[in-house]
Amino acid sequence: MRSLTFLKIPPPPKVSWTYFVLGVSLFVVLMNFNLFSCLYGNIDFKDNPLLFLSLPLIFFGLVLSIFSLVFLPYLSKPLSILIILSTCLSVFFISNYGIIVDSDMIRNVVKTDAKEVGDLLNAKLLLFVVFLGILPALLILSCKIEYFGFKAHLKHKLLLLSFGLVLAFGFFLIQTKTLIPYFRSNLQARVYNIPFYQFYSAFKYFKQDFSKQPTFLILSENAKLKNPQEKKLLILVVGETARAANYSLGSYTRNPVNEYTEQKDITYFNNFYSCGTSTAISVPCMFSFNPRKDFKTSEFQENVLDVLQNIGVNVVWLDNNYGSCQGVCKRLSKVKQFDGGYDVVLFEEFIKGLPTLEGNNLYVLHLQGSHGPAYYKRYPDNFRRFTPTCDTNELSKCTQEEILNTYDNTLYYTDWIIGELIDIAAEVNNYTTAVLYLSDHGESLGENGIYLHGMPYALAPQEQIHIPSIAYHNNATINARLKQYGNFKLSHDNLTHSILGFFGVASPLYKESYDIFSTSLKENP
């Protein structure tokens, strides 16, 4: 019988553990070009050229030291693959959109759905992940790491650890006069430290959201309607990714995005700020009784919607947003989720409920709004008012003019919906009615190389936290008073108390100075 040796599968390539750790360390250092761009952009090298060389060597030494400790037998491959894939994805989104992957962004990722993920997928992302993530991971899987026995491995581990520490601290100690003051005053550089900042953020997220839960706090026991026989309707429109910088009701002159609402008797709050830079933070925060500075995503207590429902207000949540209600509506009895198409479905569903309206009613319409990067999907063709547009989710393929026009079309479409709701609110007979619109957060559209949203709040540009808000009340006196507050500094902290004030809720939680419908509204500190 002929030999079948030609069918033998070649043995996997071998690599020593030492070279394996050196290789993965070098990969991580090279992929951290955003970190070095940040560092080099804030240091003057004219009088200290050695510092230019020192920074990557210090970082390489630290990475090498860490990997030499954690890359143990049977753990080296899975850990290195996790590191490579997380590094690859983090670098892509930081480089292309300026998105920092922190604990809030991880929370967004966990709560997202397939459609939102689909809007982010494009050829550039796939090629980046394949060549810098999947192929290196497959190479690692195919190789055989040689450890050379316990004693030899321990010797190599100690030598590599010592080399890394000597390299890092050797260059650091001769530069302490420059580096220590720099790092103390430029803490923001740590968010570009990939993948270590992402691992820290993941740990922080799981610690916050999966720690032992305390007893759920009921807040509605001491709340009641002062006049339960009154008939009131509040239409609350929660926008998505709308920024004040592009509102023609404010100072924006490039495109008239507010052609519909500017014809209405409304108040535009031009100094309004969000609680967060992502839906996962802002939506729970705006309905919380805690202000932004005290808000925690792991709150175990009723929100304002729970309180209203428990004291007899008919609360209806209509949602067209990918992220749903972020847990805010999970205890409500009337919730309807749509598929993320055009926001007109929310308007149509609201209209259906008008004939059976009675008592006190709060309708929350959670829009898909201006969710990016696929802005072109957020409005129908008849609202493609501003051209040319960016009809792709690869923003790098579009000019700044095209991106702005497409984004402005989303605002234009939202403005039409708000205008229609105001017209309806003005026509409801025998009811006290109001319409309140506010976005969940803003959006970056390429300013300083940053796109989308989700930056840590302390580092976030104004475009991500300065948001539009519009109010209308069918009581002429109250509506006139709202106009007096148009320039007040307000925020999501005002929403809960404004809702309580509108429905006349007596509660120790209510703060009249935060109620936009009251005579005692004060500016936010």
C-alpha positions, -999 to 999 in steps of 0.1 A, spaced: 0 0 0 13 34 -9 23 57 19 -2 84 28 24 106 44 16 133 19 -17 137 37 -1 145 70 -10 179 85 21 200 91 28 206 128 18 240 142 45 267 143 63 269 176 72 300 194 89 304 228 69 320 256 94 349 258 90 358 221 53 354 224 50 379 253 74 403 235 53 401 203 19 407 220 35 436 240 49 452 209 15 448 191 -3 467 219 23 495 220 21 500 182 -18 500 184 -17 528 210 -9 555 185 -38 575 199 -22 575 233 11 588 219 -7 614 198 -23 627 229 10 626 249 31 642 221 5 669 215 9 682 250 46 681 255 73 704 241 103 683 230 125 711 219 145 712 251 141 675 259 145 653 228 151 622 250 115 624 262 103 617 227 120 583 228 113 577 265 75 576 264 70 545 241 99 527 259 83 534 293 49 522 280 65 491 264 83 482 297 51 485 317 31 464 292 58 438 291 59 436 329 22 431 331 20 405 304 50 386 318 30 382 350 -5 373 336 5 352 306 5 318 325 4 284 309 -31 277 295 -40 314 299 -15 329 275 -36 323 243 -71 332 256 -58 363 274 -38 375 244 -67 370 220 -90 389 243 -64 417 245 -59 418 207 -96 419 199 -105 445 225 -75 466 215 -85 464 178 -122 474 184 -112 502 209 -86 517 185 -111 517 156 -138 536 174 -114 560 190 -96 567 157 -127 570 135 -153 585 158 -134 598 189 -154 574 210 -139 565 244 -147 530 256 -154 536 293 -179 520 317 -208 541 304 -200 531 268 -198 494 279 -232 499 294 -244 512 261 -230 482 243 -246 458 267 -280 474 262 -279 479 224 -296 457 199 -289 441 165 -303 471 145 -280 496 163 -250 473 158 -260 471 121 -259 508 117 -223 508 128 -211 480 105 -193 490 74 -165 478 51 -138 498 69 -147 484 103 -148 448 89 -114 452 72 -99 467 103 -111 439 125 -102 411 101 -66 423 96 -58 436 130 -80 414 151 -91 382 137 -60 373 117 -36 379 146 -61 359 168 -60 330 143 -22 331 142 -21 328 180 -46 299 179 -25 280 154 9 283 171 23 262 199 38 281 228 69 265 243 74 270 281 104 247 285 95 233 319 86 249 352 120 261 363 130 274 329 96 292 325 100 308 359 135 320 350 123 335 318 93 351 335 115 367 361 140 379 335 113 394 313 95 410 343 128 425 355 137 437 320 103 454 316 105 471 350 141 483 346 132 497 311 101 515 323 114 529 356 149 536 342 136 560 316 109 573 340 132 582 368 155 603 346 124 622 333 104 627 366 108 664 366 88 666 334 66 635 336 52 637 371 38 672 367 25 664 332 6 633 342 -9 650 372 -23 678 350 -33 656 320 -53 628 336 -74 626 304 -46 607 286 -54 576 306 -86 570 286 -64 563 255 -44 536 273 -57 506 254 -67 479 264 -61 486 301 -85 514 304 -112 493 288 -105 464 311 -108 488 341 -140 502 327 -155 467 322 -146 459 359 -162 492 370 -194 485 350 -198 450 364 -191 462 399 -217 489 396 -245 469 379 -240 435 394 -232 441 430 -256 430 457 -288 449 453 -303 468 483 -340 469 491 -360 487 464 -371 521 477 -408 531 473 -411 568 469 -448 572 460 -461 565 495 -459 601 505 -471 615 471 -506 624 460 -524 645 434 -537 678 449 -566 679 425 -572 644 411 -604 655 393 -585 678 370 -579 668 334 -543 672 323 -522 659 294 -485 663 292 -468 651 260 -431 645 268 -409 640 237 -375 625 245 -352 632 216 -321 612 206 -287 627 198 -300 663 191 -275 690 198 -282 727 205 -254 737 182 -276 729 151 -308 745 163 -320 775 143 -342 784 172 -309 792 188 -280 808 169 -276 783 141 -279 799 107 -267 773 82 -300 754 78 -335 764 90 -340 731 109 -368 746 130 -392 759 104 -421 742 120 -417 750 157 -406 786 151 -441 793 138 -456 780 171 -461 799 204 -432 780 221 -403 787 244 -369 775 234 -345 769 263 -311 778 247 -290 770 278 -301 735 285 -277 706 294 -279 668 295 -272 645 324 -249 623 304 -235 618 269 -253 585 262 -288 572 263 -280 546 289 -270 573 314 -292 603 304 -326 586 302 -325 570 336 -310 601 351 -335 625 337 -364 606 353 -345 601 386 -352 622 417 -314 626 422 -295 654 404 -268 645 379 -240 649 405 -256 623 428 -271 600 401 -260 563 400 -270 539 372 -276 513 399 -303 532 417 -329 509 434 -358 532 438 -389 544 420 -385 571 394 -410 599 386 -430 577 362 -435 550 389 -447 577 413 -472 591 388 -486 557 379 -490 547 415 -510 579 424 -534 576 395 -518 592 364 -522 573 332 -486 569 321 -480 557 285 -445 550 272 -441 548 233 -406 539 222 -389 539 188 -354 540 201 -329 512 197 -319 513 233 -356 511 245 -363 529 278 -331 518 296 -352 503 324 -371 535 331 -405 520 319 -401 484 332 -427 489 359 -452 508 338 -483 489 326 -486 507 293 -455 504 271 -452 499 234 -419 493 215 -415 500 178 -388 488 155 -367 518 150 -382 531 117 -394 566 112 -406 584 143 -440 592 128 -451 558 142 -450 573 177 -472 602 166 -497 579 150 -499 557 181 -504 588 203 -533 599 180 -550 566 185 -552 571 222 -568 606 221 -605 595 218 -603 575 250 -584 602 270 -597 608 305 -582 621 338 -545 629 341 -522 616 313 -485 615 306 -475 603 272 -437 598 267 -426 595 231 -390 582 229 -377 591 195 -351 575 173 -343 611 164 -309 618 151 -292 585 160 -259 581 141 -238 573 123 -266 563 98 -283 597 100 -297 592 65 -320 564 78 -338 587 103 -360 606 79 -382 599 49 -373 612 14 -398 641 16 -378 655 46 -345 654 27 -346 692 27 -309 700 30 -285 686 3 -261 671 -6 -264 644 20 -242 616 35 -261 585 25 -237 560 43 -227 552 78 -190 556 68 -187 592 78 -151 593 65 -164 590 30 -185 622 33 -176 659 33 -184 680 64 -211 697 44 -228 664 36 -226 652 72 -241 685 85 -269 685 60 -279 649 67 -278 655 105 -299 687 100 -325 667 81 -330 645 111 -336 676 132 -359 690 106 -380 658 107 -381 658 145 -392 695 144 -421 686 122 -433 659 147 -430 684 176 -449 710 157 -477 685 150 -479 675 186 -481 712 197 -510 717 173 -529 688 188 -522 699 223 -536 733 215 -568 717 202 -576 693 230 -608 706 247 -614 708 284 -578 698 292 -547 715 306 -521 705 281 -484 709 275 -457 697 252 -421 694 265 -392 683 242 -357 676 253 -329 656 238 -311 628 258 -277 641 248 -259 659 220 -236 647 192 -201 655 178 -200 659 141 -162 660 135 -152 689 157 -116 682 168 -118 649 150 -146 636 173 -178 620 161 -210 606 177 -212 608 215 -204 589 247 -173 608 258 -167 608 296 -188 638 309 -158 656 324 -141 655 290 -171 658 268 -172 688 243 -202 712 244 -217 695 213 -224 664 234 -239 680 265 -256 712 253 -290 701 241 -322 716 227 -354 719 248 -388 732 237 -419 739 258 -455 748 251 -484 752 275 -520 759 265 -525 782 295 -516 816 281 -503 829 315 -480 799 320 -469 799 284 -459 836 287 -440 829 319 -421 801 302 -407 826 278 -391 845 307 -370 814 314 -357 810 279 -321 820 288 -320 803 322 -293 776 327 -314 745 330 -308 707 327 -322 672 329 -324 679 367 -354 700 360 -375 674 343 -387 653 373 -398 684 392 -415 700 362 -435 668 356 -446 667 393 -454 704 392 -475 701 360 -497 674 375 -499 692 409 -483 664 429 -478 670 466 -446 653 476 -416 660 498 -395 651 468 -408 680 447 -386 711 444 -405 741 431 -372 759 422 -366 732 396 -401 733 381 -401 751 347 -439 756 350 -437 773 384 -433 810 394 -402 801 415 -379 785 389 -342 791 396 -313 786 374 -292 754 379 -261 760 399 
